[in-house]
Amino acid sequence: MSYAIIRNTNYKIKNLSGIYRHIERKNTNYSNKDINKNNFTKNYSIKTCNTTYQKVFKILKEKYNLKGQIKSVSNIACEFIITSDKNFFDSIGEEETKRYFQTAYKFVANYKNLGEQYILSAKIHNDETTPHMHLVFIPVVHTKDKCGNKIDKIACSEYWKGKDSYKRLQDNFYSYMIKAGFDLERGNSKGNEHIPIEKLKQITNYEMQEIFKSNENLEQEKTTNDIEVIRENYKRVISKYNTLAKRYTRVKNIVDEAMYKTEKIQQENYILKRKTRDLEQEILKLKDYINKSFEYVSLLFDFSKERLKRLVNSFIETVNLKDK
């Protein structure tokens, strides 16, 4: 059985340019090996963004008079990655897959009374192994100011208020998709730790910090007017930068691959647990069926059930000995 997947990441204003280029496929090269450029034409939008996310954010903020203090450290946008597993999408076909993402889009627009107008972009990627939707929105809460007037306010912390806010999101998303007719499982939420993308970034940053530690004593300020010395120093710095860039790319690829494998293992583990539970139920049914069969036969032939069991077990043992 497949299950509904929805994951969230919060972004600051400075992050919007990067996610815009990735989601809208504006980059030239991608470190993710699963991205097939030949399939870019298969991607499509439910909510199209005709300009950059930064510009749309500023337009919406002004148009709807959105309140809230926006600082460089403020989270002003959220991104949902919505998907399931590849087998699920293969089994339901192209049209139902489109309905899956359209339904998910409606869920987000209505969740916590957000409003479709605050969705910046909803892009479906079919150029990777598994179809998925990137949905970027402004976390707007509908509240009142000090004078009691109704206002719309950009407040990521209030939108995700409560330690169980992520669990409530998943529960509501699962219920919504089930009611829409999709055969999915919620999965066992107990004991399953969600690893945010930020945590994976910290792992990558730790590796980079170790690289820089090994080089921090090598950089000394050069005070000279000698062009040749400056030129040589410039070459050395550029060479070191290229080396670090290659190392960073390698570490990032490792983290991306680890994240993909972790997701895959979790899916396989869930499927195995499901099959084990089904087998256990089948075994219980068979035991009950055999027990009732003994009862019926004993009543039919007026024969002790326990004696009948002993005779059957003795017969089975004899057959097994002959086979050996």
Secondary structure, 3 states (H helix, E strand, C coil): CCECEEEEEEEEHHHHHHHHHHHCCCCCCCCCCCCCHHHHHHCEEEECCCCCHHHHHHHHHHHCCCECCCCCCCEEEEEEEEECCHHHHHHHHHHHHHHHHHHHHHHHHHHHHCCHHHEEEEEEECCCCCCEEEEEECCEEEEECCCCCEEEEECHHHHCCCCCHHHHHHHHHHHHHHHCCCCCECCCCCCCCCCCHHHHHHHHHHHHHHHHHCCCCCCCCCCCCCHHHHHHHHHHHHHHHHHHHHHHHHHHHHHHHHHHHHHHHHHHHHHHHHHHHHHHHHHHHHHHHHHHHHHHHHHHCCCCHHHHHHHHHHHHHHHHHHHC
